[in-house]
Amino acid sequence: MFLRFLFWFCLALAIVGWLLRGVVGRWLWSRRLQLASEALINDWQQVESNFLTAAAATGKPRGLAWKSSQFHDSALLCRDRATGDIYALVGITVSFEAVLGGGMEDVAAVSNLRCATALLEWRSDQWTTAGRVLFNMEPREAVEHYPQHLEAITELSLPSAAN
């Protein structure tokens, strides 16, 4: 009799635990997304500055230096389907200038404005970046181009850009 009671008790406990895991997991995800959203808006000037510094330091595109940039007024928050990480994709318009000796001095298209998407990562409760850029894509196009990796969550309005 006692073993039967113990079996049913353990089974009920496992079911309740499984149900609570889903509820708590959704609540934790919602809280994490809220923190990421608030931090992106509140710390936007610092995030923007960090991105520009990191992007310029990558040396990409080869033979060009970042001359100026203009961030768009919204960010698309996305979830990495494999890891659950949160990313912010922000549209950016960039202009470059040729680096002396870089082989691009005589290319007329160097001064053309280019649209791109800046990639920001939410790590350890702060926005970080390696300066990664997806050229010739707006944020929604990036999600459509990488549907196996990215899932759009929400769009945020950003404070006016300083650049």
N, C-alpha and C positions, 0 to 999 in steps of 0.2 A: 504494500500500500504506500509506504513511504517513498519507494523508488518511483512509483507512478506519479506521485505528487511532485517529486523533485524533477522528473522529466518534464512535466507540463509547466512547472515554474520556470525552469531554464529556457524552455521553448518560448514562453510568453516574454521573458526578459530579453531574449534575443530579438524577437519581433519588435518590441518597444524600442530597443536600442537601434535597430535598423531604421525604424520610422523617425526617431529623434535625430539620427545622423543626417537624414535628408533635410529636415527642418533646420537644424543647426547649420548645416553646410550652406543652405541657401541664405540664411541670415548672415553668416560670415562673408560670403561672396558679395552680398549687397552692401555690407559695411565696408569691405575693402574697395569696392567700386566707388562708394561715396567719398571715402578718404582720398582716393586717387583723383577724383574729379575736383574736389575742393582744393587739393594741393596744386593741381595744374593751373587753376584759375588764380589762386592766391600767390603762387610763386612764379607766375608766367615770365616776368622779366628776367629772373635768374635762370630759368629753364631755357629761355630763348638765347640768352648770352652763352650759356654752357654749350648749347647745340652749335652755335656759330663758331665758337672756339674749336670744338671737336671736329666739326666738318672741315674747317680750314686746315687743320692739322693733318687730315688724312692724305692730303696731296692729290685728291681726286676732284675733278678730272685731271689727268696728267697734263702738265704743261700750262695749267691755268691756276690763277689765284682768285679767291672769292673777293669780288669788288664790293658788291652791295647785295642786300637781300630784303625781301618784304614778306613777312608771314601773313597768311590769310587770317580771317577773323574767327575761324572755328577749328575745332579739333574733332576727329572721329576716333572715339575710344573703341578698341577692338580687343578680343580675347584670342590668345593662341590656342588653337584647338587641341594641340598635343599636351601642352604644359599648364594651360589655364592662366598664363601670365597676361597682364594687361599692357597694351600698347596704345600710344596716342599717335595718330597719323595727322600731320598738319601740313596743309598746302603752303608752298613757299615759291616765290618768284626770285630767281637769282640772276645776277649778272657777273661775268668774269672778266678778267684781264689776263693777257698773255704774260707768262713768266719769262724774263729774259733768258735766252738760251734753252728754253723748253720746247722749241720747235713749233710753236703755235703763233709766233709773232706776225706772220704774213697771212694768217687765215682770217678772212673777212668776217666769218660767222662768230668769231670769239665774242664780239660785243653784243650779240643777240641775247635777249632775255630768255630764260629757260624756266619752265614750270617743273616743279618737283614735289615730292612728298618727304617731309622730315619724319624720321622714326624715333620716337621717344619710348623709353621702357620704365615701367613702375617696378622698382626693386627696393626691398627693405624699407618700405614706406616713404620712398622719395623718387622723384623723376630723374632718370639718368639717361645718358646718350653716349653713343660711340661716334656720333656724327654721320650715321648712315642716312643716305638719301636715295630715293627711288626717282630717277629722272624721267621726265615725260609722262608722269602719271599724277593725277589728282588722288586724294585719299580714297574716295569711293572706287576709283579705277584700280587702285592697288588691292583693295579687298576682293574685287571681282577677278583680278589677275591671279591671286593666291587664295582661292576659296578653300583649298585643302588645309591651309595653315591659319587663316584669319577669319574671324566672325565679327561683324560690326555689332556694337552694343548700343551706343548712343552718340549723339553729336553735342558738343559743348561750344558755347560762345566764349571767345577769349577776349581779354582786355586788349585795347588798342596797342598795336605793335609800336615799339620805340624806334625801329629802323626805318 
